[in-house]
Amino acid sequence: MTVKLFTPLTIRGVTLPNRVVIPPMDMYCAEDGHATDFHRTHYGKFAFGGAGLVFVEATAVTRTGRITNGCTGIYYDSHVDSFRPITQQIRDMGFKSCLQLAHGGRKAATQRAWQGNGPLTQENLDAGDETWTPLGPSAIAFTDGWLEPKEMTRADMEEVIEAFVVGAHRALAAGFDMVEIHMAHGYLLQSFLTPLANQRTDDYGGSLANRMRFPLEVAVAVRDALPDEVPLFTRISATDWIDGGWEPEDSVELAKLLKQVGVDVVDCSSGGNMLHGATNSNLTRGPAYQAHFAKLLREEAGIMTQAVGLIRTPELAEQLLQDGQADLIAIGRQALFNPYWAHHAAEKLGVTDWDTWPPQYAWWLSKWKRGLGSMDEEPLV
Ligand SMILES: Cc1cc2nc3c(=O)[nH]c(=O)nc-3n(C[C@H](O)[C@H](O)[C@H](O)COP(=O)(O)O)c2cc1C
């Protein structure tokens, strides 16, 4: 049986050498949006790691769209150069890169993850962080104690659409093979989608069609900004996990429209819109707890999907592909722990193609394996 995880996938003009993806993971340590040495080393590990596609974290299209003061950005021309070494290294190793274009919306101007992910405190501001008024569909704070967002005007929306377009151009200039629009986790675009955050009474609120209007305008504008051969992904929260919120059947409708406007892959995450809804990385859920959403959209909307969320073993990743649940498998936290996850998965699934490793390592490792018979970390005596 063909191992699907290591079967190439062509999306528009780009061929991924395998179906393993490193999903976007914010590192919260950029300098006014610029990627730093930390990012170059961090993504460099993934360039060596064997995943066919490496995402670079949620990257703000405007300065006030940053979730935290430490988020990467693509709002200055100078950001382009800071990403170039990252995309170059991934390309040099034979893999592809994708930049996640994001706007934090009402969850912007908050603390870095390790500071608590909450609203900025006086201590944070004294330490040099800036704060600002975030934007949202309605003037409803994420939860008590968070900043109340400014209800966006049509002019604000046009500015944000333009920022996504400029961000897409800069991403290509920085060498990314494709981009993803962040429409998940309660950030700006998802907050328009869900009735829990969007209580507008104009053309951008109320009915499902109205709530989808602004996110779709962004998708149309970004698609137009990209050459035909460049793939476009969109990450969505397939459900808010809250009664009366965004539901999987809404995601089916959205995915159909995303497909119509030229989005190629829906990256299926969930939650993040309200404090009491489950988050996308909830550990109380079981393995592959979001994969059924990827399957639903793949079947009902006929669009390629990426499954993500507590997928840790090569066997499970392969099974999801064999079952037709998704086209791509993202490995997040497990890859932070083990950046060589994809190489190890190839080993486990019997695809021992040492060519996928950097030759500087492969030469030694192939001999090592022949000698030891196994790469397991077991004592030699
Ligand atoms: C450190 C960290 C940072 C994250 N940052 C982002 C991000 O920038 N954009 C995003 O869409 N999801 C983000 N996520 C969610 C991951 O992309 C992924 O969906 C989630 O961790 C579940 O997958 P996993 O169980 O394989 O880790 C982040 C997760 C982690 C652990």
The ligand as an SDF file (V2000), in Angstrom:
LIG
                    3D

 31 33  0  0  0  0  0  0  0  0999 V2000
    3.1500   27.8170   20.5720 C   0  0  0  0  0  0  0  0  0  0  0  0
    1.9340   27.8170   19.6830 C   0  0  0  0  0  0  0  0  0  0  0  0
    1.6510   28.9120   18.9030 C   0  0  0  0  0  0  0  0  0  0  0  0
    0.5550   28.9090   18.0390 C   0  0  0  0  0  0  0  0  0  0  0  0
    0.3770   29.9630   17.1890 N   0  0  0  0  0  0  0  0  0  0  0  0
   -0.5590   29.8820   16.2140 C   0  0  0  0  0  0  0  0  0  0  0  0
   -0.6040   30.8420   15.1770 C   0  0  0  0  0  0  0  0  0  0  0  0
    0.2540   31.7180   15.0790 O   0  0  0  0  0  0  0  0  0  0  0  0
   -1.6160   30.7470   14.2820 N   0  0  0  0  0  0  0  0  0  0  0  0
   -2.5420   29.7340   14.3290 C   0  0  0  0  0  0  0  0  0  0  0  0
   -3.4400   29.6940   13.4960 O   0  0  0  0  0  0  0  0  0  0  0  0
   -2.4770   28.7840   15.2720 N   0  0  0  0  0  0  0  0  0  0  0  0
   -1.5110   28.8180   16.1830 C   0  0  0  0  0  0  0  0  0  0  0  0
   -1.3590   27.7860   17.0850 N   0  0  0  0  0  0  0  0  0  0  0  0
   -2.2210   26.5940   16.9440 C   0  0  0  0  0  0  0  0  0  0  0  0
   -1.4650   25.5150   16.1420 C   0  0  0  0  0  0  0  0  0  0  0  0
   -1.2530   25.9120   14.8090 O   0  0  0  0  0  0  0  0  0  0  0  0
   -2.2500   24.1890   16.1390 C   0  0  0  0  0  0  0  0  0  0  0  0
   -3.4670   24.3910   15.4820 O   0  0  0  0  0  0  0  0  0  0  0  0
   -2.5180   23.6770   17.5350 C   0  0  0  0  0  0  0  0  0  0  0  0
   -1.3380   23.6980   18.3260 O   0  0  0  0  0  0  0  0  0  0  0  0
   -3.0690   22.2410   17.4960 C   0  0  0  0  0  0  0  0  0  0  0  0
   -2.1710   21.3740   16.8470 O   0  0  0  0  0  0  0  0  0  0  0  0
   -1.1630   20.4000   17.7000 P   0  0  0  0  0  0  0  0  0  0  0  0
   -2.0330   19.6050   18.6500 O   0  0  0  0  0  0  0  0  0  0  0  0
   -0.5210   19.5380   16.6540 O   0  0  0  0  0  0  0  0  0  0  0  0
   -0.2110   21.2630   18.4330 O   0  0  0  0  0  0  0  0  0  0  0  0
   -0.3120   27.7870   17.9970 C   0  0  0  0  0  0  0  0  0  0  0  0
   -0.0490   26.7060   18.8290 C   0  0  0  0  0  0  0  0  0  0  0  0
    1.0630   26.6920   19.6590 C   0  0  0  0  0  0  0  0  0  0  0  0
    1.3400   25.4770   20.4970 C   0  0  0  0  0  0  0  0  0  0  0  0
  1  2  1  0
  2  3  1  0
  2 30  2  0
  3  4  2  0
  4  5  1  0
  4 28  1  0
  5  6  2  0
  6  7  1  0
  6 13  1  0
  7  8  2  0
  7  9  1  0
  9 10  1  0
 10 11  2  0
 10 12  1  0
 12 13  2  0
 13 14  1  0
 14 15  1  0
 14 28  1  0
 15 16  1  0
 16 17  1  0
 16 18  1  0
 18 19  1  0
 18 20  1  0
 20 21  1  0
 20 22  1  0
 22 23  1  0
 23 24  1  0
 24 25  2  0
 24 26  1  0
 24 27  1  0
 28 29  2  0
 29 30  1  0
 30 31  1  0
M  END
$$$$
